[in-house]
Amino acid sequence: MKVWHEVDSWQAARRSLPSGATIGFVPTMGALHEGHRALLERAREENAVVVLSLFVNPTQFDDPADLEKYPRTLEADLRLVRGVADHVLVPTAGQLYPDEYRYRVTETKDSRELEGAHRPGHFDGVLTVVLKLLNLVQPRRAYFGEKDWQQLQLVRGMVRAFFLPVEIVACRTVREADGLAMSSRNRRLSPAGRAQAAEFPRILRETPDAGDARRALEAAGFSVDYVVDSDGARLAAVRLEKVRLIDHVRR
């Protein structure tokens, strides 16, 4: 496994890869868990070369405090992915944003709902960094988890809009034993908060409609940003102990 900290060095290495080798790509912000490893294992099964990126993207944070608190666990991340990733990109913000974010991708409709309504500018940052990374890696396939359902749909839309030659592969959400979707944010909860968080997916699964789910979540002590039923699934975002949790539950 090779780790690349310099964009120029990676680009030279990318040009040296066999022209016919399929590349599978998993973009992440680090603080990896078994859900990320599942994405990499899927990429390993379907491609000759697997590339991972570890980059805490500052442009998708609407709250500077949230950016500051985001866990950075590079050494642990590298240990977790050894054996499944061939190349790991660990660029700096200065390398990915030499223009200081003057040029960006903006989607003007779906990105302004749900997550976008509660986190202004969030999806501009997400789509911009994903486009940059896809251009740097030039993969055949890129892998995203279904927990971030709105992000997944927007990335798919961007790929279609800009005619990018990459397949966006959706992977089922990996969950803890108690049903909570794996997330780097979970580690910011206290033990009591972590136990309470398991009620989040249970309520989403068991309540008959979105209105009932919202009321049940509020009664259980969550602050609810939204709960929406759409296309046989329920999307929701809540806050607990100042930690924001999202989920996508198939109905």
C-alpha positions in Angstrom: 0.0 0.0 0.0 1.4 3.4 -1.0 0.4 6.6 0.7 0.5 9.9 -1.3 0.7 13.3 0.4 1.5 15.3 -2.7 -1.0 15.7 -5.6 1.8 16.0 -8.2 3.4 12.7 -7.0 0.0 10.9 -7.2 -0.7 12.2 -10.7 2.6 10.8 -11.9 1.9 7.5 -10.2 -1.6 7.5 -11.7 -0.2 7.9 -15.2 2.1 4.9 -14.7 -0.7 2.5 -13.9 -1.6 0.0 -16.6 -4.0 1.5 -19.0 -6.4 -1.4 -18.9 -6.5 -1.7 -15.1 -9.9 -0.9 -13.6 -9.7 1.4 -10.7 -12.2 1.4 -7.8 -12.2 4.6 -5.6 -13.5 5.2 -2.1 -13.5 8.9 -1.1 -13.6 9.5 2.7 -12.9 12.1 5.3 -11.0 9.7 7.4 -11.9 8.5 11.0 -12.6 5.2 9.3 -14.7 2.4 10.6 -15.9 -1.0 9.4 -18.5 0.7 7.1 -15.6 2.3 5.1 -13.8 -1.0 5.0 -16.9 -2.6 3.5 -16.8 -0.1 0.7 -13.1 -0.9 0.1 -13.8 -4.6 0.1 -16.5 -4.2 -2.5 -14.1 -2.1 -4.6 -11.4 -4.8 -4.1 -13.8 -7.5 -5.5 -14.7 -5.5 -8.6 -11.5 -3.8 -9.6 -7.8 -4.4 -10.2 -6.7 -1.3 -8.3 -8.3 0.2 -5.2 -7.7 3.9 -4.3 -8.8 5.5 -1.0 -8.7 9.2 -0.2 -8.5 10.6 3.4 -9.3 14.3 3.4 -11.3 16.3 5.9 -12.9 18.7 3.5 -13.3 22.1 5.0 -15.7 23.5 2.4 -18.5 21.2 3.3 -18.7 22.4 7.0 -21.1 25.1 7.8 -20.0 25.2 11.4 -16.3 25.9 12.1 -16.6 24.2 15.5 -17.8 21.1 13.8 -14.8 21.1 11.5 -12.5 21.6 14.5 -14.0 18.7 16.4 -14.0 16.2 13.4 -11.7 13.3 14.4 -8.4 12.9 12.6 -7.0 9.4 13.0 -4.6 8.9 10.2 -2.4 6.1 11.7 -5.5 4.1 12.8 -7.1 4.6 9.3 -4.0 3.3 7.5 -3.9 0.2 9.8 -7.6 -0.5 9.0 -7.2 -0.4 5.3 -4.0 -2.2 4.9 -4.5 -5.2 2.7 -7.5 -3.8 0.8 -6.3 -0.4 -0.5 -3.4 -0.2 -3.0 -3.1 3.6 -2.9 -4.1 6.2 -0.3 -4.4 9.9 -1.1 -3.8 12.2 1.9 -3.8 15.7 0.3 -3.8 19.0 2.1 -6.5 21.7 1.7 -4.0 23.9 0.0 -3.3 21.2 -2.7 -7.0 20.5 -3.4 -8.0 24.2 -3.3 -5.1 26.1 -4.9 -7.8 28.6 -6.1 -9.0 29.1 -2.4 -12.4 27.7 -3.4 -13.2 30.4 -6.0 -14.3 27.7 -8.4 -17.0 25.4 -7.1 -19.9 23.1 -8.2 -23.4 24.3 -7.3 -26.6 22.3 -7.7 -29.6 24.6 -7.7 -32.5 22.4 -6.6 -32.2 19.2 -4.7 -29.2 20.3 -2.7 -31.3 23.0 -1.1 -33.6 20.6 0.6 -33.1 18.4 3.7 -29.4 18.5 4.5 -28.9 21.5 2.3 -31.7 23.4 4.1 -30.0 22.9 7.5 -26.4 23.2 6.3 -26.1 26.1 3.8 -23.3 25.5 1.3 -22.7 22.0 2.5 -23.3 20.3 -0.9 -21.3 22.9 -2.8 -18.4 21.7 -0.8 -19.2 18.0 -1.2 -19.8 18.1 -5.0 -16.7 20.3 -5.6 -14.3 18.0 -3.7 -15.8 14.9 -5.2 -15.4 16.3 -8.7 -11.8 17.2 -7.9 -11.0 13.7 -6.5 -12.7 12.0 -9.4 -10.6 14.0 -11.8 -7.4 13.1 -9.9 -8.2 9.4 -9.6 -10.0 8.8 -12.9 -11.7 5.6 -11.6 -13.9 3.2 -13.4 -16.1 3.0 -10.3 -16.5 5.1 -7.1 -18.2 3.7 -4.0 -20.6 5.6 -1.7 -22.7 4.4 1.3 -26.5 4.7 1.3 -26.6 6.3 4.7 -25.8 9.6 3.0 -28.6 9.1 0.6 -29.0 12.7 -0.5 -25.3 13.0 -1.1 -25.4 9.8 -3.2 -28.1 11.1 -5.4 -26.4 14.5 -5.9 -23.1 12.9 -6.8 -24.9 10.6 -9.3 -26.6 13.7 -10.8 -23.3 15.6 -11.1 -21.7 12.6 -12.9 -24.5 12.6 -15.4 -24.5 16.4 -15.8 -20.8 16.6 -16.6 -20.6 13.3 -18.6 -18.0 11.8 -16.2 -16.9 8.3 -17.3 -17.4 6.7 -13.8 -20.0 4.4 -12.3 -21.3 5.5 -8.9 -21.8 2.3 -6.9 -24.2 2.5 -3.9 -23.5 0.2 -0.9 -25.8 -0.8 1.9 -25.4 1.0 5.2 -23.2 -1.0 7.7 -24.7 -0.9 11.2 -23.6 -1.6 14.8 -25.1 -4.5 16.6 -27.8 -2.3 18.1 -28.8 -0.9 14.6 -27.1 2.5 14.7 -25.5 3.3 11.4 -21.7 3.4 11.6 -20.4 6.9 11.6 -17.3 8.7 12.7 -19.6 11.1 14.7 -20.8 8.2 16.9 -17.5 8.4 18.9 -18.3 11.9 20.0 -21.3 10.7 22.0 -21.0 10.0 25.7 -21.7 6.3 26.8 -25.3 7.4 27.8 -25.7 9.2 24.5 -24.4 6.3 22.5 -27.0 4.0 24.2 -29.7 6.5 23.5 -28.7 6.9 19.8 -29.7 3.3 19.1 -33.3 4.5 19.4 -32.9 6.6 16.3 -32.9 3.8 13.7 -35.4 1.8 15.7 -37.9 4.6 15.8 -37.4 5.3 12.0 -38.1 1.6 11.3 -41.1 1.1 13.6 -43.2 4.2 13.3 -46.0 4.2 10.6 -45.2 7.6 9.1 -42.8 10.5 9.2 -45.0 12.6 11.5 -45.2 9.8 14.0 -41.4 9.3 13.7 -40.7 12.9 14.4 -42.9 13.0 17.5 -41.4 9.7 18.8 -37.8 11.0 18.3 -38.6 14.2 20.1 -40.2 12.3 23.0 -37.0 10.2 23.1 -34.9 13.3 23.6 -33.6 14.0 20.1 -33.7 17.4 18.4 -35.1 16.7 15.0 -34.0 18.5 11.8 -36.1 16.5 9.5 -37.9 13.2 8.9 -39.1 12.5 5.3 -40.7 9.4 3.7 -39.6 9.0 0.0 -39.6 6.1 -2.4 -40.0 3.4 0.1 -37.4 4.8 2.5 -37.2 7.2 5.4 -34.5 9.9 5.6 -33.9 11.7 8.9 -31.4 13.9 10.7 -31.3 14.5 14.4 -29.1 16.1 17.0 -28.1 14.5 20.3 -25.5 15.9 22.7 -24.6 18.5 20.0 -23.7 15.6 17.6 -25.6 15.5 14.3 -26.7 12.0 13.2 -28.3 11.1 9.8 -29.8 7.9 8.6 -31.6 6.3 5.6 -33.8 3.4 6.5 -35.6 1.3 3.9 -39.3 0.7 4.6 
